């Protein structure tokens, strides 16, 4: 049986989807098409749907979400390189 917890909220011009399940967690930022997740056994970020996975050091969902929130509030537009640095 599939059990997960998914929610959506608006931050600036972005829709941020949050998902937790027994397999891991994910944060999806649209329309930027960015996904941060742990579904492949380690925390990583995708900058495009089929793009390369960049490993990140942030392991905890709440910490990653706070970094994403602060990044959007501070920069208004997502700077992918800067976001990756913040998650390392």
N, C-alpha and C positions, 0 to 999 in steps of 0.2 A: 504494500500500500504506500503510495506516494504522499508524504506529509511535508509540507514546506510552509514557510511564512514569507509572503511577498507583500511589499508595500511600495507606494510611489509618492514622491513629493516634488514640488517645484522649487528650484533654487535659481533665482535670476531667470535667465533664458533657457535653463536646462531642466529636463525631467530626470530625476534620480530615482532609479528602481533599486530596491534593497531586497535581497532574497537570502534566506537561511534554510538549510535542509540538513538531513543527516549526512549528506555527502560533502557539505562545505557551505560556503557563502559566496555571494556575488554582489557587486555594486555596478550598475549599468548607467551610463550617462548618455542621454540622447538630447539633441541630435548629433552630438559629437561622435557617437559610436564607440565609446571607450568602455571596456569591461575590465573590472578588477575582480579576481576570483581565486578560489582555492580548490576548484573541482578536479585538478590534475595532480593533487597531492602536495603542491607547494604554492604559496601565494605568488601571483603574477598579474601583469597588466597586458591587455591587448588594446592596441590603438585602432584596429580595424577588425571587422568580423572574422576574417581568416588570416589575420596578421600574425607576425612573430610574437611569441610570449616573452616578455621581459620580466625576469624574476625580481621580486621586491622583498624587502626585509620585514615589512609590516605584516604581522601574523594575525592580529586580532581585528575582527570586523568593526568594532566600535572605533578603534584607533584609525583605521583606513577611512571610515566614513567621516570622521572629524577632519582628517586631512583634506578630503575631497571638499567638504563644506567650506572650510577656511580658504582653500585655493580658489573656489568660485567666488566667494564673497570678496576676497582681496584683489583678484585679477579681473573679474567680470567675464572675461573670455578665457577659456582654458588654454594654458601654455603647456603643451604636452611634455616638453623637455623638463620644464620646471616641476610639473606634477610628478614625473618619474623620479626626479631628485628628492622631492619631499617624501616619497614612499620608500626610498632606499634606506 
